[in-house]
Amino acid sequence: MKKGGKEVGPASIYAKPHTMAGKPAPIESNPGKMPNHSRADTVNMSVGNVSKSDGGATKTSGIKIRGTGAATKGLMARGPMA
């Protein structure tokens, strides 16, 4: 049944977790990538201007792009470009 545009009802009406091949999906203790970010001592969290992680190294490589006008975020394009 739908209520407010969302499906609601008992859990028995929903399909069990499965892969795209139809096989049952395995239940993992750490469903995310390593390290285990579900623990408080490994999560990268920031509160206000205080951050637990350093944010990684600043990228300096890239391709200089044209037509930026009054660029406020830099003139270099980074990342995979097809």
GROMACS elastic network, one bead per residue, 0.5 to 0.9 nm:
[ bonds ]
;  ai    aj funct       b0    kb
    1     6     6  0.83050   500
    1     7     6  0.58230   500
    1     8     6  0.58910   500
    1     9     6  0.65303   500
    2     5     6  0.58292   500
    2     6     6  0.52601   500
    2     8     6  0.58874   500
    2     9     6  0.83876   500
    3     6     6  0.54263   500
    3     7     6  0.64323   500
    3     8     6  0.65129   500
    4     7     6  0.84062   500
    8    11     6  0.88713   500
    9    12     6  0.83111   500
    9    13     6  0.72189   500
    9    14     6  0.86558   500
   10    13     6  0.61229   500
   10    14     6  0.78662   500
   11    14     6  0.56206   500
   11    15     6  0.85371   500
   12    15     6  0.77932   500
   12    16     6  0.88179   500
   15    18     6  0.80894   500
   16    24     6  0.75165   500
   16    25     6  0.84661   500
   17    23     6  0.87733   500
   17    24     6  0.62198   500
   17    25     6  0.55247   500
   17    26     6  0.84052   500
   18    21     6  0.77991   500
   18    22     6  0.56429   500
   18    23     6  0.54698   500
   18    26     6  0.81900   500
   19    22     6  0.52559   500
   19    23     6  0.54249   500
   19    24     6  0.62299   500
   19    25     6  0.54983   500
   19    26     6  0.89240   500
   20    23     6  0.74956   500
   21    24     6  0.88945   500
   22    25     6  0.86077   500
   27    30     6  0.88708   500
   27    31     6  0.79624   500
   28    31     6  0.54347   500
   30    33     6  0.74193   500
   30    34     6  0.78829   500
   30    35     6  0.86454   500
   30    36     6  0.59985   500
   30    37     6  0.81374   500
   30    38     6  0.75891   500
   31    36     6  0.84257   500
   32    35     6  0.81516   500
   32    36     6  0.69446   500
   32    37     6  0.72565   500
   32    38     6  0.84266   500
   33    36     6  0.68431   500
   33    37     6  0.78915   500
   34    37     6  0.74260   500
   35    38     6  0.88955   500
   35    42     6  0.70154   500
   35    43     6  0.86901   500
   36    39     6  0.64044   500
   36    42     6  0.66341   500
   36    43     6  0.78967   500
   37    40     6  0.74491   500
   37    41     6  0.82986   500
   37    42     6  0.54541   500
   37    44     6  0.78791   500
   38    41     6  0.88298   500
   38    42     6  0.74873   500
   38    43     6  0.68325   500
   39    42     6  0.56073   500
   39    43     6  0.63471   500
   40    43     6  0.55592   500
   40    44     6  0.87226   500
   41    44     6  0.84982   500
   43    52     6  0.83067   500
   43    53     6  0.88489   500
   44    51     6  0.75889   500
   44    52     6  0.57101   500
   44    53     6  0.56526   500
   45    50     6  0.87690   500
   45    51     6  0.61484   500
   45    52     6  0.57546   500
   45    53     6  0.73641   500
   46    49     6  0.70148   500
   46    50     6  0.56011   500
   46    52     6  0.60475   500
   46    53     6  0.80093   500
   47    50     6  0.54407   500
   47    51     6  0.64210   500
   47    52     6  0.88012   500
   48    51     6  0.78719   500
   51    54     6  0.72255   500
   51    55     6  0.85898   500
   52    55     6  0.88367   500
   53    56     6  0.78260   500
   54    57     6  0.81054   500
   55    58     6  0.83747   500
   56    59     6  0.89744   500
   59    62     6  0.81131   500
   59    78     6  0.82513   500
   60    76     6  0.85560   500
   60    78     6  0.89825   500
   61    76     6  0.78137   500
   61    77     6  0.86442   500
   61    78     6  0.72084   500
   62    76     6  0.54551   500
   62    77     6  0.54048   500
   62    79     6  0.76335   500
   63    75     6  0.83288   500
   63    76     6  0.52893   500
   63    77     6  0.51301   500
   63    78     6  0.67096   500
   64    75     6  0.57935   500
   64    77     6  0.62531   500
   65    68     6  0.73410   500
   65    75     6  0.58508   500
   65    76     6  0.58948   500
   65    77     6  0.63664   500
   66    69     6  0.85417   500
   66    75     6  0.76790   500
   68    71     6  0.53815   500
   68    72     6  0.89622   500
   68    74     6  0.86005   500
   68    75     6  0.68941   500
   71    74     6  0.59232   500
   71    75     6  0.68300   500
   72    75     6  0.85898   500
   73    76     6  0.87644   500
   74    77     6  0.83869   500
   77    81     6  0.88841   500
   78    81     6  0.80505   500
